């Protein structure tokens, strides 16, 4: 299955002394979905949470290789999915995606 979509990078910046804010930048990439699985995980709510265990392999540019640790989410099938892990497989990056991305989350892959 082919992939064409946007990937979100996040970096924390100091906007004034002692105040930090996450800045997000999206870039478009092409590649392949090399694993396409889903599962439901029990959560704190009444309904189970949908978790993906998909791997999207993108053809990476120099920016992606330099900033792979800042990758936060992948837009796929109309939703933002958080990136759980990144594996370098030059000239590609393999992104493992999990649950739905929450805009208020921060963290590194």
mmCIF file of the C-alpha atoms, coordinates in Angstrom:
data_MODEL
# 
_entry.id   MODEL 
# 
loop_
_atom_site.group_PDB 
_atom_site.id 
_atom_site.type_symbol 
_atom_site.label_atom_id 
_atom_site.label_alt_id 
_atom_site.label_comp_id 
_atom_site.label_asym_id 
_atom_site.label_entity_id 
_atom_site.label_seq_id 
_atom_site.pdbx_PDB_ins_code 
_atom_site.Cartn_x 
_atom_site.Cartn_y 
_atom_site.Cartn_z 
_atom_site.occupancy 
_atom_site.B_iso_or_equiv 
_atom_site.pdbx_formal_charge 
_atom_site.auth_seq_id 
_atom_site.auth_comp_id 
_atom_site.auth_asym_id 
_atom_site.auth_atom_id 
_atom_site.pdbx_PDB_model_num 
ATOM 1   C CA . UNK A 1 1   ? 0.000   0.000  0.000  1.00 0.00 ? 1   UNK A CA 1 
ATOM 2   C CA . UNK A 1 2   ? 1.350   3.425  -0.922 1.00 0.00 ? 2   UNK A CA 1 
ATOM 3   C CA . UNK A 1 3   ? 1.590   6.380  1.456  1.00 0.00 ? 3   UNK A CA 1 
ATOM 4   C CA . UNK A 1 4   ? 1.456   10.066 0.598  1.00 0.00 ? 4   UNK A CA 1 
ATOM 5   C CA . UNK A 1 5   ? 0.876   12.481 3.419  1.00 0.00 ? 5   UNK A CA 1 
ATOM 6   C CA . UNK A 1 6   ? 2.155   14.973 5.926  1.00 0.00 ? 6   UNK A CA 1 
ATOM 7   C CA . UNK A 1 7   ? 4.398   14.320 8.901  1.00 0.00 ? 7   UNK A CA 1 
ATOM 8   C CA . UNK A 1 8   ? 4.465   16.678 11.870 1.00 0.00 ? 8   UNK A CA 1 
ATOM 9   C CA . UNK A 1 9   ? 7.709   17.702 13.557 1.00 0.00 ? 9   UNK A CA 1 
ATOM 10  C CA . UNK A 1 10  ? 7.690   19.374 16.955 1.00 0.00 ? 10  UNK A CA 1 
ATOM 11  C CA . UNK A 1 11  ? 10.408  21.349 18.670 1.00 0.00 ? 11  UNK A CA 1 
ATOM 12  C CA . UNK A 1 12  ? 10.254  23.205 21.958 1.00 0.00 ? 12  UNK A CA 1 
ATOM 13  C CA . UNK A 1 13  ? 11.255  26.862 21.744 1.00 0.00 ? 13  UNK A CA 1 
ATOM 14  C CA . UNK A 1 14  ? 11.719  29.478 24.429 1.00 0.00 ? 14  UNK A CA 1 
ATOM 15  C CA . UNK A 1 15  ? 9.298   32.269 23.497 1.00 0.00 ? 15  UNK A CA 1 
ATOM 16  C CA . UNK A 1 16  ? 10.341  34.484 26.427 1.00 0.00 ? 16  UNK A CA 1 
ATOM 17  C CA . UNK A 1 17  ? 12.580  33.846 29.422 1.00 0.00 ? 17  UNK A CA 1 
ATOM 18  C CA . UNK A 1 18  ? 11.324  30.775 31.262 1.00 0.00 ? 18  UNK A CA 1 
ATOM 19  C CA . UNK A 1 19  ? 8.329   30.206 28.937 1.00 0.00 ? 19  UNK A CA 1 
ATOM 20  C CA . UNK A 1 20  ? 8.509   27.367 26.407 1.00 0.00 ? 20  UNK A CA 1 
ATOM 21  C CA . UNK A 1 21  ? 6.126   26.422 23.637 1.00 0.00 ? 21  UNK A CA 1 
ATOM 22  C CA . UNK A 1 22  ? 5.948   23.513 21.204 1.00 0.00 ? 22  UNK A CA 1 
ATOM 23  C CA . UNK A 1 23  ? 6.274   24.644 17.581 1.00 0.00 ? 23  UNK A CA 1 
ATOM 24  C CA . UNK A 1 24  ? 4.949   22.200 14.982 1.00 0.00 ? 24  UNK A CA 1 
ATOM 25  C CA . UNK A 1 25  ? 5.939   22.057 11.319 1.00 0.00 ? 25  UNK A CA 1 
ATOM 26  C CA . UNK A 1 26  ? 4.443   19.694 8.747  1.00 0.00 ? 26  UNK A CA 1 
ATOM 27  C CA . UNK A 1 27  ? 6.206   18.326 5.654  1.00 0.00 ? 27  UNK A CA 1 
ATOM 28  C CA . UNK A 1 28  ? 4.915   16.070 2.896  1.00 0.00 ? 28  UNK A CA 1 
ATOM 29  C CA . UNK A 1 29  ? 6.462   12.661 2.187  1.00 0.00 ? 29  UNK A CA 1 
ATOM 30  C CA . UNK A 1 30  ? 5.909   9.612  0.003  1.00 0.00 ? 30  UNK A CA 1 
ATOM 31  C CA . UNK A 1 31  ? 6.475   5.984  0.847  1.00 0.00 ? 31  UNK A CA 1 
ATOM 32  C CA . UNK A 1 32  ? 4.843   2.666  1.652  1.00 0.00 ? 32  UNK A CA 1 
ATOM 33  C CA . UNK A 1 33  ? 2.737   1.197  4.444  1.00 0.00 ? 33  UNK A CA 1 
ATOM 34  C CA . UNK A 1 34  ? 4.745   -1.926 5.248  1.00 0.00 ? 34  UNK A CA 1 
ATOM 35  C CA . UNK A 1 35  ? 2.599   -3.151 8.148  1.00 0.00 ? 35  UNK A CA 1 
ATOM 36  C CA . UNK A 1 36  ? -1.107  -2.421 8.603  1.00 0.00 ? 36  UNK A CA 1 
ATOM 37  C CA . UNK A 1 37  ? -2.582  -3.760 11.861 1.00 0.00 ? 37  UNK A CA 1 
ATOM 38  C CA . UNK A 1 38  ? -4.933  -2.527 14.536 1.00 0.00 ? 38  UNK A CA 1 
ATOM 39  C CA . UNK A 1 39  ? -6.016  -3.558 18.007 1.00 0.00 ? 39  UNK A CA 1 
ATOM 40  C CA . UNK A 1 40  ? -8.197  -2.275 20.791 1.00 0.00 ? 40  UNK A CA 1 
ATOM 41  C CA . UNK A 1 41  ? -6.638  -1.540 24.145 1.00 0.00 ? 41  UNK A CA 1 
ATOM 42  C CA . UNK A 1 42  ? -8.504  -1.173 27.401 1.00 0.00 ? 42  UNK A CA 1 
ATOM 43  C CA . UNK A 1 43  ? -8.355  2.374  28.656 1.00 0.00 ? 43  UNK A CA 1 
ATOM 44  C CA . UNK A 1 44  ? -9.705  4.369  31.548 1.00 0.00 ? 44  UNK A CA 1 
ATOM 45  C CA . UNK A 1 45  ? -12.876 5.178  29.632 1.00 0.00 ? 45  UNK A CA 1 
ATOM 46  C CA . UNK A 1 46  ? -15.908 2.997  28.961 1.00 0.00 ? 46  UNK A CA 1 
ATOM 47  C CA . UNK A 1 47  ? -14.847 2.334  25.372 1.00 0.00 ? 47  UNK A CA 1 
ATOM 48  C CA . UNK A 1 48  ? -11.583 0.672  24.365 1.00 0.00 ? 48  UNK A CA 1 
ATOM 49  C CA . UNK A 1 49  ? -8.940  2.776  22.621 1.00 0.00 ? 49  UNK A CA 1 
ATOM 50  C CA . UNK A 1 50  ? -8.006  2.041  19.017 1.00 0.00 ? 50  UNK A CA 1 
ATOM 51  C CA . UNK A 1 51  ? -4.264  1.400  18.724 1.00 0.00 ? 51  UNK A CA 1 
ATOM 52  C CA . UNK A 1 52  ? -2.429  0.921  15.465 1.00 0.00 ? 52  UNK A CA 1 
ATOM 53  C CA . UNK A 1 53  ? 0.824   -0.946 15.081 1.00 0.00 ? 53  UNK A CA 1 
ATOM 54  C CA . UNK A 1 54  ? 1.414   0.249  11.539 1.00 0.00 ? 54  UNK A CA 1 
ATOM 55  C CA . UNK A 1 55  ? 4.766   0.928  9.976  1.00 0.00 ? 55  UNK A CA 1 
ATOM 56  C CA . UNK A 1 56  ? 5.090   3.607  7.310  1.00 0.00 ? 56  UNK A CA 1 
ATOM 57  C CA . UNK A 1 57  ? 8.379   3.669  5.426  1.00 0.00 ? 57  UNK A CA 1 
ATOM 58  C CA . UNK A 1 58  ? 9.046   7.099  3.895  1.00 0.00 ? 58  UNK A CA 1 
ATOM 59  C CA . UNK A 1 59  ? 11.672  8.226  1.430  1.00 0.00 ? 59  UNK A CA 1 
ATOM 60  C CA . UNK A 1 60  ? 13.507  10.671 3.679  1.00 0.00 ? 60  UNK A CA 1 
ATOM 61  C CA . UNK A 1 61  ? 15.108  13.965 2.761  1.00 0.00 ? 61  UNK A CA 1 
ATOM 62  C CA . UNK A 1 62  ? 18.060  15.535 4.632  1.00 0.00 ? 62  UNK A CA 1 
ATOM 63  C CA . UNK A 1 63  ? 15.642  17.426 6.916  1.00 0.00 ? 63  UNK A CA 1 
ATOM 64  C CA . UNK A 1 64  ? 13.963  14.167 7.985  1.00 0.00 ? 64  UNK A CA 1 
ATOM 65  C CA . UNK A 1 65  ? 17.297  12.517 8.812  1.00 0.00 ? 65  UNK A CA 1 
ATOM 66  C CA . UNK A 1 66  ? 18.490  15.543 10.770 1.00 0.00 ? 66  UNK A CA 1 
ATOM 67  C CA . UNK A 1 67  ? 15.231  15.975 12.721 1.00 0.00 ? 67  UNK A CA 1 
ATOM 68  C CA . UNK A 1 68  ? 13.942  12.382 13.045 1.00 0.00 ? 68  UNK A CA 1 
ATOM 69  C CA . UNK A 1 69  ? 13.871  12.679 16.855 1.00 0.00 ? 69  UNK A CA 1 
ATOM 70  C CA . UNK A 1 70  ? 11.351  15.542 16.525 1.00 0.00 ? 70  UNK A CA 1 
ATOM 71  C CA . UNK A 1 71  ? 8.768   13.561 14.527 1.00 0.00 ? 71  UNK A CA 1 
ATOM 72  C CA . UNK A 1 72  ? 5.512   13.692 16.507 1.00 0.00 ? 72  UNK A CA 1 
ATOM 73  C CA . UNK A 1 73  ? 2.728   12.467 14.202 1.00 0.00 ? 73  UNK A CA 1 
ATOM 74  C CA . UNK A 1 74  ? 1.749   11.123 10.788 1.00 0.00 ? 74  UNK A CA 1 
ATOM 75  C CA . UNK A 1 75  ? -1.425  12.158 8.997  1.00 0.00 ? 75  UNK A CA 1 
ATOM 76  C CA . UNK A 1 76  ? -2.933  8.990  7.563  1.00 0.00 ? 76  UNK A CA 1 
ATOM 77  C CA . UNK A 1 77  ? -6.511  8.189  6.508  1.00 0.00 ? 77  UNK A CA 1 
ATOM 78  C CA . UNK A 1 78  ? -7.681  11.620 7.614  1.00 0.00 ? 78  UNK A CA 1 
ATOM 79  C CA . UNK A 1 79  ? -6.376  11.451 11.194 1.00 0.00 ? 79  UNK A CA 1 
ATOM 80  C CA . UNK A 1 80  ? -3.212  12.367 13.069 1.00 0.00 ? 80  UNK A CA 1 
ATOM 81  C CA . UNK A 1 81  ? -1.490  9.290  14.557 1.00 0.00 ? 81  UNK A CA 1 
ATOM 82  C CA . UNK A 1 82  ? 1.328   9.573  17.069 1.00 0.00 ? 82  UNK A CA 1 
ATOM 83  C CA . UNK A 1 83  ? 4.702   8.154  16.127 1.00 0.00 ? 83  UNK A CA 1 
ATOM 84  C CA . UNK A 1 84  ? 5.868   5.566  18.674 1.00 0.00 ? 84  UNK A CA 1 
ATOM 85  C CA . UNK A 1 85  ? 9.239   4.871  17.074 1.00 0.00 ? 85  UNK A CA 1 
ATOM 86  C CA . UNK A 1 86  ? 11.545  5.745  14.201 1.00 0.00 ? 86  UNK A CA 1 
ATOM 87  C CA . UNK A 1 87  ? 14.048  3.391  12.591 1.00 0.00 ? 87  UNK A CA 1 
ATOM 88  C CA . UNK A 1 88  ? 16.700  4.670  10.184 1.00 0.00 ? 88  UNK A CA 1 
ATOM 89  C CA . UNK A 1 89  ? 16.990  2.485  7.086  1.00 0.00 ? 89  UNK A CA 1 
ATOM 90  C CA . UNK A 1 90  ? 18.874  4.760  4.712  1.00 0.00 ? 90  UNK A CA 1 
ATOM 91  C CA . UNK A 1 91  ? 17.532  6.222  2.392  1.00 0.00 ? 91  UNK A CA 1 
ATOM 92  C CA . UNK A 1 92  ? 14.277  5.677  4.300  1.00 0.00 ? 92  UNK A CA 1 
ATOM 93  C CA . UNK A 1 93  ? 12.840  6.177  7.756  1.00 0.00 ? 93  UNK A CA 1 
ATOM 94  C CA . UNK A 1 94  ? 10.419  3.564  9.123  1.00 0.00 ? 94  UNK A CA 1 
ATOM 95  C CA . UNK A 1 95  ? 7.816   5.149  11.385 1.00 0.00 ? 95  UNK A CA 1 
ATOM 96  C CA . UNK A 1 96  ? 5.804   2.991  13.792 1.00 0.00 ? 96  UNK A CA 1 
ATOM 97  C CA . UNK A 1 97  ? 2.501   4.665  14.599 1.00 0.00 ? 97  UNK A CA 1 
ATOM 98  C CA . UNK A 1 98  ? 0.168   4.033  17.527 1.00 0.00 ? 98  UNK A CA 1 
ATOM 99  C CA . UNK A 1 99  ? -2.826  5.842  18.964 1.00 0.00 ? 99  UNK A CA 1 
ATOM 100 C CA . UNK A 1 100 ? -4.524  9.030  17.887 1.00 0.00 ? 100 UNK A CA 1 
ATOM 101 C CA . UNK A 1 101 ? -2.288  12.083 18.345 1.00 0.00 ? 101 UNK A CA 1 
ATOM 102 C CA . UNK A 1 102 ? -3.419  14.545 20.981 1.00 0.00 ? 102 UNK A CA 1 
ATOM 103 C CA . UNK A 1 103 ? -2.473  18.121 20.071 1.00 0.00 ? 103 UNK A CA 1 
ATOM 104 C CA . UNK A 1 104 ? -1.585  18.817 23.713 1.00 0.00 ? 104 UNK A CA 1 
ATOM 105 C CA . UNK A 1 105 ? 0.993   15.994 23.906 1.00 0.00 ? 105 UNK A CA 1 
ATOM 106 C CA . UNK A 1 106 ? 4.708   16.544 23.819 1.00 0.00 ? 106 UNK A CA 1 
ATOM 107 C CA . UNK A 1 107 ? 7.547   14.065 23.758 1.00 0.00 ? 107 UNK A CA 1 
ATOM 108 C CA . UNK A 1 108 ? 10.055  12.490 21.443 1.00 0.00 ? 108 UNK A CA 1 
ATOM 109 C CA . UNK A 1 109 ? 9.908   9.440  19.253 1.00 0.00 ? 109 UNK A CA 1 
# 
